Amino acid sequence: MASLQFEGDTSGLSEKQELFIREVIEKQGFKDNKVLFEPVGKAGDNMIANMKRLTIATNGKEDIKMIAKIAPKHEPARTFMNASLLFNNERIMYEEVLPKFISLQASVDVPANERFMFAKCYGCLLEAPNEVIVLEDLKQKDYVMFDKLVPLGDDTVKATVKNFSILHSLSYALKHLEPETFENFKSSLFDIFSIMETTDIFRDMVTLTEMNTLEVLEDENHKKIIQSIIPQWLPIYKKLQKGVNSDKHLVIQHGDAWTNNILFKLEDGKIVSTMMIDYQLSKAASPVCDLLYMIFNCTDHITRSKHYHEWINYYHDELDKSLSNFGLKASLIYPKDQLDADLKRYSKQFFCNSVLFYSMLSRNEEEAALVKDTMKTDDILAMKSTMTMGNMSKDTIDGFRSKVVDLIDSYRELGYLA
């Protein structure tokens, strides 16, 4: 009997994952094709999942490509990253939330080319520790990923901000039309940080982040700012969380929209389409969480200084346009003064978030691989050691310092340090 022929790098696949991937491919009508497995990205691009590109040979026609997100097997990494919850979050988003949002847009005749777009999900297996999600490969639709070490420019930020506005507006529309459905989604999606912040490992990471940052900074005033904010990260988070469930402005957010999770389609050098991937950190949160996360993790001070207020105004204008499809107004649903107040209210939490993010993002491929490898062990001391400045090159340290100084300069200019 003919069967699919798996070739290439199948390392890391369990027997159950391999069987599931076979079933997914066979459901698409392929029975005896060759399937080539290749790793996706570089070390540090994917700290949680093991990513594989599957190329299905189709005998003369254009090959079909898929992406398999494979959960880590090693228990220390699974525990630290809460792998089961992350994969379940993404399943809920791809199989329930995002399809529901599209059905809302279809119900009010939003043109197909103006609807929120996301990768097709071919199937999800959630049996621990064999979780795997199979998605379409957006590279086959000419979507590209920009260099994570290069700050995003004005046009790319605006394209992403527009995506946020559409995604968030659909939460508000769902609240208005089907409040029980929204509440169900809200309670189903899990805030991973609420678990991580209680662990000793994460608390040690906060301490290490402060120590590393102080070590690389040269200006004493910069150091004082770090010393006054980073130790307050967890208290700030807890204070914000106290009122989160009663916040009427909550939306289903993406949660992890940084450069590697935002894809663009270009024509003649201009962006014609944007799509976000990786919904493992999605949850119900303030709309500003997506904005602050993306802007301060993915842009530089010079660009923020020129365009920050323009981006925020653009977000609110586009939110209003998308809400108008449902007879709603942003001025009533999420007023601009509330948006500005929330940006300031959440700013210090995302200052801390960005400093930690920079300490990871700035690492070169070899340094990132070292961090990922230690996460496979239960050697806590080794994990801490990989996070120190001693395991970073001069270029990494210089890049890290530059990003932190940029962040401080932007926060000062925006009045977020008061």
C-alpha positions as CSV (number, residue, x, y, z in Angstrom):
1,M,0.0,0.0,0.0
2,A,1.4,3.4,-1.0
3,S,2.3,5.8,1.8
4,L,3.9,9.2,2.3
5,Q,7.7,9.2,2.2
6,F,9.2,11.4,4.8
7,E,12.7,12.7,4.1
8,G,15.2,15.2,5.5
9,D,15.4,16.5,9.1
10,T,12.7,14.7,11.1
11,S,14.7,15.1,14.3
12,G,12.7,16.0,17.4
13,L,9.5,14.3,16.0
14,S,7.9,11.7,18.2
15,E,6.1,8.8,16.8
16,K,2.7,10.3,17.6
17,Q,3.7,13.6,16.0
18,E,4.8,11.9,12.9
19,L,1.6,9.9,12.7
20,F,-0.5,13.1,13.2
21,I,1.4,15.0,10.5
22,R,0.9,12.0,8.1
23,E,-2.9,12.2,8.8
24,V,-3.0,15.9,8.2
25,I,-1.2,15.6,4.9
26,E,-3.3,12.7,3.8
27,K,-6.5,14.7,4.5
28,Q,-5.3,17.2,1.9
29,G,-5.4,14.4,-0.7
30,F,-1.8,13.3,-0.7
31,K,-1.1,9.6,-0.3
32,D,2.2,8.5,-1.8
33,N,4.1,11.8,-2.1
34,K,7.6,12.6,-0.9
35,V,7.6,15.0,2.0
36,L,10.8,16.9,2.7
37,F,11.4,18.1,6.3
38,E,13.7,21.2,6.8
39,P,14.4,23.3,9.9
40,V,12.9,26.8,9.8
41,G,14.9,29.9,11.0
42,K,18.0,30.3,13.0
43,A,18.8,29.7,16.6
44,G,16.9,32.2,18.7
45,D,14.2,32.8,16.2
46,N,12.0,30.2,17.9
47,M,12.6,29.9,21.6
48,I,9.6,27.7,22.3
49,A,8.7,25.5,19.4
50,N,10.8,23.4,17.0
51,M,9.8,24.7,13.6
52,K,9.8,22.5,10.5
53,R,9.0,23.3,6.9
54,L,7.3,20.5,5.1
55,T,7.6,20.4,1.3
56,I,5.1,18.0,-0.4
57,A,6.3,17.0,-3.9
58,T,3.3,17.0,-6.3
59,N,4.8,15.4,-9.5
60,G,5.3,18.3,-11.8
61,K,2.9,20.8,-10.2
62,E,3.9,23.5,-7.7
63,D,5.0,21.8,-4.5
64,I,2.8,22.3,-1.4
65,K,4.5,23.7,1.7
66,M,3.4,23.6,5.3
67,I,4.9,24.6,8.6
68,A,4.8,22.3,11.6
69,K,5.2,23.8,15.1
70,I,6.5,21.1,17.4
71,A,6.5,21.3,21.1
72,P,9.7,20.8,23.1
73,K,10.1,17.4,24.6
74,H,12.4,18.3,27.5
75,E,10.5,18.7,30.7
76,P,12.4,21.7,32.1
77,A,11.7,23.7,28.9
78,R,8.1,22.5,28.8
79,T,7.6,23.6,32.4
80,F,9.3,26.9,32.2
81,M,7.4,27.8,28.9
82,N,4.1,26.2,29.9
83,A,4.1,24.4,26.6
84,S,0.7,22.8,26.9
85,L,-1.0,26.1,27.7
86,L,0.8,27.9,24.9
87,F,-0.2,25.3,22.3
88,N,-3.8,25.3,23.5
89,N,-3.9,29.1,23.3
90,E,-2.8,28.9,19.7
91,R,-5.3,26.1,18.9
92,I,-8.1,28.3,20.3
93,M,-7.1,31.2,18.2
94,Y,-6.7,29.4,14.9
95,E,-9.7,27.1,15.3
96,E,-12.2,29.2,17.2
97,V,-11.4,32.9,17.7
98,L,-10.1,34.0,14.3
99,P,-12.7,32.0,12.3
100,K,-15.4,33.6,14.4
101,F,-13.9,37.1,13.7
102,I,-14.0,36.4,10.0
103,S,-17.6,35.2,10.2
104,L,-18.5,38.5,11.9
105,Q,-16.9,40.4,9.0
106,A,-18.6,38.3,6.4
107,S,-22.0,38.9,8.2
108,V,-21.7,42.6,7.5
109,D,-20.3,42.2,4.0
110,V,-16.8,43.4,4.6
111,P,-15.0,42.7,1.3
112,A,-12.8,39.6,1.3
113,N,-9.7,41.6,0.6
114,E,-10.3,43.8,3.7
115,R,-10.9,41.1,6.2
116,F,-8.4,40.1,8.9
117,M,-6.0,37.5,7.5
118,F,-4.3,34.6,9.2
119,A,-2.5,31.4,8.1
120,K,-4.7,28.4,7.4
121,C,-4.5,25.8,10.2
122,Y,-4.5,22.2,8.9
123,G,-4.7,20.6,12.3
124,C,-3.7,20.6,16.0
125,L,-2.6,17.8,18.2
126,L,-2.6,18.8,21.9
127,E,-1.7,15.5,23.6
128,A,1.2,16.3,25.9
129,P,4.2,16.1,25.3
130,N,3.4,15.6,21.6
131,E,1.8,18.9,20.8
132,V,2.1,20.0,17.2
133,I,0.3,22.5,15.0
134,V,0.4,22.3,11.2
135,L,-0.1,25.6,9.3
136,E,0.2,26.8,5.8
137,D,3.6,28.2,4.8
138,L,3.0,31.9,4.1
139,K,6.3,32.0,2.2
140,Q,4.5,30.2,-0.6
141,K,2.2,33.2,-0.8
142,D,5.2,35.6,-1.1
143,Y,5.1,36.8,2.5
144,V,8.5,37.7,3.8
145,M,10.0,38.2,7.3
146,F,12.2,41.2,7.9
147,D,15.5,41.0,9.8
148,K,14.9,41.0,13.5
149,L,18.0,43.1,14.2
150,V,16.9,45.9,11.9
151,P,14.3,48.4,13.4
152,L,11.0,48.5,11.6
153,G,10.3,51.7,9.7
154,D,7.2,53.9,9.5
155,D,5.4,52.0,6.7
156,T,5.9,48.6,8.4
157,V,4.7,49.9,11.7
158,K,1.6,51.5,10.2
159,A,0.8,48.2,8.4
160,T,1.0,46.3,11.7
161,V,-0.9,49.0,13.6
162,K,-3.7,48.7,11.1
163,N,-3.8,44.9,11.7
164,F,-4.1,45.5,15.4
165,S,-6.9,47.9,14.9
166,I,-8.9,45.4,12.8
167,L,-8.2,42.5,15.3
168,H,-9.2,44.6,18.3
169,S,-12.3,46.0,16.6
170,L,-13.5,42.5,16.1
171,S,-13.3,41.8,19.8
172,Y,-15.5,44.9,20.4
173,A,-17.9,43.8,17.7
174,L,-18.2,40.3,19.3
175,K,-18.8,41.9,22.7
176,H,-21.6,43.9,21.2
177,L,-23.2,41.1,19.2
178,E,-22.4,38.0,21.2
179,P,-21.1,39.0,24.7
180,E,-21.3,35.4,26.0
181,T,-19.1,34.2,23.1
182,F,-16.5,36.9,23.9
183,E,-16.6,35.9,27.6
184,N,-16.0,32.3,26.7
185,F,-13.0,33.2,24.6
186,K,-11.7,35.5,27.3
187,S,-11.9,32.7,29.9
188,S,-10.4,30.1,27.6
189,L,-7.2,31.9,26.7
190,F,-4.6,31.6,29.4
191,D,-2.3,34.4,30.5
192,I,1.0,32.6,30.6
193,F,2.7,35.4,32.4
194,S,0.4,34.9,35.4
195,I,2.1,31.6,36.0
196,M,5.6,32.6,35.0
197,E,5.7,35.6,37.4
198,T,5.2,33.3,40.4
199,T,8.3,31.1,39.6
200,D,11.7,31.5,41.1
201,I,13.3,31.2,37.7
202,F,11.4,34.2,36.4
203,R,12.2,36.2,39.5
204,D,15.9,35.4,39.0
205,M,15.6,36.5,35.3
206,V,14.2,39.9,36.5
207,T,17.2,40.2,38.9
208,L,19.6,39.2,36.2
209,T,18.1,41.6,33.7
210,E,18.6,44.5,36.1
211,M,22.2,43.3,36.9
212,N,23.1,42.9,33.2
213,T,21.6,46.2,32.2
214,L,23.4,48.1,35.0
215,E,26.6,46.4,33.9
216,V,26.5,47.7,30.3
217,L,25.1,51.2,30.9
218,E,27.6,54.0,31.3
219,D,25.4,57.0,32.3
220,E,24.6,57.1,36.0
221,N,21.2,58.7,35.3
222,H,20.3,55.8,33.0
223,K,21.3,53.4,35.8
224,K,19.1,55.1,38.3
225,I,16.1,54.7,36.0
226,I,16.8,51.0,35.6
227,Q,17.2,50.6,39.4
228,S,13.9,52.4,40.0
229,I,11.8,50.5,37.4
230,I,13.0,46.9,36.9
231,P,12.6,45.8,40.5
232,Q,9.0,47.0,40.4
233,W,8.1,44.9,37.4
234,L,6.1,42.3,39.3
235,P,4.4,44.7,41.6
236,I,3.4,46.8,38.6
237,Y,2.1,43.8,36.8
238,K,0.1,42.6,39.8
239,K,-1.4,46.1,40.3
240,L,-2.5,46.2,36.7
241,Q,-4.0,42.7,36.9
242,K,-6.2,43.6,39.8
243,G,-8.6,45.5,37.6
244,V,-8.2,43.7,34.4
245,N,-11.3,41.5,34.5
246,S,-13.5,44.5,35.1
247,D,-11.9,46.5,32.3
248,K,-14.6,47.1,29.7
249,H,-12.0,47.9,27.1
250,L,-10.4,44.5,27.0
251,V,-9.8,42.8,23.6
252,I,-8.3,39.5,22.4
253,Q,-4.8,40.6,21.7
254,H,-2.1,38.9,19.6
255,G,0.3,39.1,22.5
256,D,3.7,38.5,20.8
257,A,3.8,40.8,17.7
258,W,7.5,41.4,17.2
259,T,9.5,41.3,14.0
260,N,9.7,37.5,13.5
261,N,5.9,37.2,14.0
262,I,4.9,39.8,11.5
263,L,5.0,38.9,7.8
264,F,4.7,41.3,4.8
265,K,3.8,40.9,1.2
266,L,5.5,43.5,-1.0
267,E,4.8,44.7,-4.6
268,D,7.3,47.2,-6.1
269,G,8.9,47.6,-2.7
270,K,5.6,48.7,-1.1
271,I,3.6,46.7,1.5
272,V,0.3,45.4,0.1
273,S,-0.6,42.9,2.8
274,T,0.4,42.1,6.4
275,M,-0.2,38.9,8.4
276,M,0.7,38.0,11.9
277,I,1.7,34.5,13.0
278,D,2.3,32.8,16.4
279,Y,-0.8,33.3,18.6
280,Q,0.6,31.3,21.6
281,L,0.6,34.4,23.9
282,S,-2.8,35.6,22.9
283,K,-5.2,36.5,25.8
284,A,-7.7,39.1,26.8
285,A,-5.9,42.4,27.6
286,S,-5.9,46.1,27.1
287,P,-5.4,47.1,23.4
288,V,-2.3,49.1,24.3
289,C,-0.5,45.9,25.2
290,D,-0.1,45.0,21.5
291,L,0.9,48.5,20.6
292,L,3.5,49.0,23.4
293,Y,4.9,45.6,22.8
294,M,5.4,46.0,19.1
295,I,6.5,49.6,19.0
296,F,9.1,49.5,21.8
297,N,10.5,46.1,20.9
298,C,10.7,46.6,17.1
299,T,11.5,50.3,16.4
300,D,14.3,52.7,17.4
301,H,14.2,56.1,19.1
302,I,14.7,58.2,16.0
303,T,11.7,56.7,14.3
304,R,9.6,56.7,17.4
305,S,10.5,60.4,18.0
306,K,9.2,61.3,14.5
307,H,6.1,59.0,14.3
308,Y,4.9,57.7,17.7
309,H,1.9,60.0,18.1
310,E,1.1,59.6,14.4
311,W,1.0,55.8,14.9
312,I,-1.3,56.1,17.9
313,N,-3.6,58.4,16.0
314,Y,-3.6,56.1,13.0
315,Y,-4.5,53.1,15.2
316,H,-7.5,55.0,16.6
317,D,-8.6,56.2,13.2
318,E,-8.4,52.6,11.7
319,L,-10.1,51.2,14.8
320,D,-13.0,53.6,14.1
321,K,-13.1,52.6,10.4
322,S,-13.3,48.9,11.3
323,L,-15.9,49.4,14.0
324,S,-18.1,51.4,11.5
325,N,-18.7,48.1,9.7
326,F,-20.8,47.1,12.7
327,G,-22.4,50.5,13.3
328,L,-20.0,51.2,16.2
329,K,-17.8,54.3,16.9
330,A,-14.4,54.3,18.5
331,S,-15.2,57.6,20.3
332,L,-17.8,55.6,22.3
333,I,-16.2,52.1,22.4
334,Y,-12.6,53.1,23.1
335,P,-12.2,57.0,23.3
336,K,-8.9,58.5,22.3
337,D,-8.3,59.9,25.8
338,Q,-8.8,56.4,27.3
339,L,-6.2,55.1,24.8
340,D,-3.7,57.7,25.8
341,A,-4.3,57.1,29.5
342,D,-3.9,53.4,29.0
343,L,-0.6,53.8,27.1
344,K,0.8,55.7,30.1
345,R,-0.7,53.3,32.6
346,Y,0.9,50.3,31.0
347,S,4.1,51.9,29.9
348,K,6.3,50.9,32.8
349,Q,5.3,47.2,32.5
350,F,6.4,47.3,28.9
351,F,9.5,49.2,29.7
352,C,10.6,46.2,31.8
353,N,9.3,43.8,29.1
354,S,11.4,45.5,26.5
355,V,14.6,45.5,28.5
356,L,14.3,41.7,29.0
357,F,13.4,41.3,25.3
358,Y,16.4,43.2,24.2
359,S,18.7,41.1,26.4
360,M,17.5,38.1,24.3
361,L,17.0,39.7,20.9
362,S,20.4,41.3,20.8
363,R,22.2,37.9,21.0
364,N,23.9,36.5,17.9
365,E,23.0,33.0,16.6
366,E,25.6,31.2,18.7
367,E,24.6,33.0,21.9
368,A,20.9,32.4,21.3
369,A,21.6,28.7,20.6
370,L,23.4,28.4,24.0
371,V,20.3,29.9,25.8
372,K,18.0,27.5,24.0
373,D,20.2,24.5,24.8
374,T,20.3,25.2,28.5
375,M,16.5,25.4,28.6
376,K,16.5,21.7,27.7
377,T,18.2,20.8,31.0
378,D,17.2,21.2,34.7
379,D,20.5,22.9,35.4
380,I,19.2,26.2,36.8
381,L,22.7,27.5,37.5
382,A,23.7,26.9,33.8
383,M,20.6,28.7,32.6
384,K,21.4,31.7,34.8
385,S,25.0,31.7,33.6
386,T,23.9,31.9,29.9
387,M,22.0,35.0,30.7
388,T,25.0,36.9,32.0
389,M,27.1,39.5,30.1
390,G,30.0,37.0,30.2
391,N,28.3,35.0,27.5
392,M,27.8,37.9,25.2
393,S,30.1,39.3,22.6
394,K,31.1,43.0,22.4
395,D,28.8,43.5,19.5
396,T,25.9,42.0,21.4
397,I,26.6,44.1,24.5
398,D,26.9,47.3,22.4
399,G,23.6,46.5,20.6
400,F,21.9,45.8,24.0
401,R,23.2,49.0,25.5
402,S,22.0,51.0,22.4
403,K,18.5,49.6,22.6
404,V,18.2,50.4,26.3
405,V,19.4,53.9,25.9
406,D,17.0,54.4,23.0
407,L,14.2,53.1,25.2
408,I,15.0,55.5,28.0
409,D,15.2,58.4,25.6
410,S,11.8,57.6,24.1
411,Y,10.2,57.2,27.5
412,R,11.6,60.5,28.7
413,E,10.4,62.3,25.6
414,L,6.9,60.8,25.9
415,G,6.6,61.5,29.6
416,Y,6.3,57.9,30.5
417,L,8.9,58.0,33.2
418,A,7.1,60.4,35.4
